[in-house]
Amino acid sequence: MTKNVCYLLQDLLLAGTNTTTHAIEWTMAEIINNPNVLEKLREEIGSVVGKARLIQETDLPNLPYLQAVVKEGLRMHTPAPILFRTFQEKCEIKGFHIPEKTTLILNSYAIMRDPNFWEDPEEFKPERFQEEETREEVLKYLPFSSGRRGCPGTSLAYVSVENAIGVMVQCFDWKIKGDKVDISEAPGSVTLTMAYPLKCTPVPRTQIPLRL
């Protein structure tokens, strides 16, 4: 294996770990700030998983609200808000002539908060992802880009984040200082990060065993 390939695999591993961590942090902050979402999540997990064991990967397909919560977290706080593409050939788009080798910079953060595409885009509303989506609607949701150049780790990312969020919601109550988590964004970073790290105290829920 060449050094270049090794470096590429290392970059992919670090990028996936970093963005997954931020996605979990942002989503948990929104869940804490929206107690109704927390309770609805617990009701769904309780009805599917019960109280005798922890949530597992095989449970995830049967937890549509958990999936919707994670998608909404990624919509509002996509870890990679800027996407880059290069035109391999010249083309024309709506009267604009694009030379080959032109670099396209796509602001997916703005697209996923655009009021022309999303109702109440600044509100955390997981229910929007429980409605059927058309192909056109899918193209406004771009946390992992889209098409053949989309992120190859999309499925793994969903499983990792959904499982982590599910366990944290199932097993713990979350105590914070004040009424709300500050979800201000840190400036000057390619990866979307919180201006102030999420500080909260997990309190185990005694009825849930902390083991598989």
Residue pairs with C-beta under 8 A, 6 or more apart in sequence:
12 153
16 153
16 156
16 157
18 79
18 191
19 79
19 80
19 157
19 191
20 79
20 157
20 160
20 161
22 77
22 79
22 191
22 192
22 193
22 194
23 70
23 73
23 74
23 77
23 79
23 157
23 161
24 161
24 164
24 165
25 194
25 197
25 198
26 73
26 76
26 77
26 79
26 183
26 192
26 194
27 69
27 70
27 73
27 74
27 77
27 161
27 165
28 165
28 168
28 174
28 198
28 200
29 181
29 183
29 194
29 198
30 37
30 72
30 73
30 76
30 77
30 124
30 183
31 37
31 38
31 41
31 69
31 165
31 169
32 38
32 174
32 176
32 181
32 200
33 124
33 180
33 181
33 183
34 124
37 69
37 124
37 126
38 169
40 65
41 65
41 66
41 69
41 166
41 169
42 169
42 170
44 63
44 64
44 65
44 66
45 55
45 63
45 66
45 166
45 169
45 170
48 59
48 62
48 63
49 55
49 56
49 59
49 170
51 207
51 208
52 209
53 209
53 212
54 167
54 170
54 171
54 208
54 209
54 210
54 211
54 212
55 63
55 163
55 166
55 167
55 170
56 163
56 212
57 159
57 163
59 166
60 66
60 67
60 159
60 162
60 163
60 166
63 162
63 166
64 130
65 126
65 130
66 162
66 165
66 166
67 129
67 158
67 162
68 126
68 127
68 128
68 129
68 130
69 126
69 165
70 158
70 161
70 162
70 165
71 126
71 129
71 141
71 143
72 124
72 125
72 126
72 128
72 129
73 124
73 161
74 143
74 161
75 112
75 113
75 118
75 141
75 143
76 112
76 113
76 122
76 124
77 183
77 192
78 108
78 109
78 112
78 142
78 143
78 192
79 143
79 191
79 192
80 108
80 143
80 190
80 191
80 192
81 107
81 108
81 109
81 192
82 105
82 106
82 107
82 108
82 109
82 190
83 105
83 106
83 108
83 142
83 145
84 103
84 104
84 105
84 106
85 103
85 104
85 106
85 149
86 101
86 102
86 103
86 104
87 98
87 99
87 100
87 101
87 102
87 104
88 100
88 101
89 100
90 97
90 98
90 99
90 100
91 98
92 98
106 142
108 142
108 143
108 145
109 192
111 117
111 140
111 142
112 118
112 121
112 140
112 141
112 142
112 143
113 121
113 122
114 121
114 140
115 121
117 137
117 140
118 128
118 140
119 128
133 141
138 146
139 146
144 150
144 151
144 153
144 154
144 157
145 151
151 157
168 174
168 202
170 205
170 208
171 202
171 204
171 205
171 208
171 210
172 202
172 203
172 204
172 205
173 202
173 203
173 205
174 200
174 201
174 202
174 203
175 200
175 201
175 203
176 199
176 200
176 201
177 199
181 198
181 200
182 194
182 195
182 196
183 194
184 194
184 195
184 196
185 192
185 193
185 194
185 195
186 193
186 194
186 195
187 195
204 210
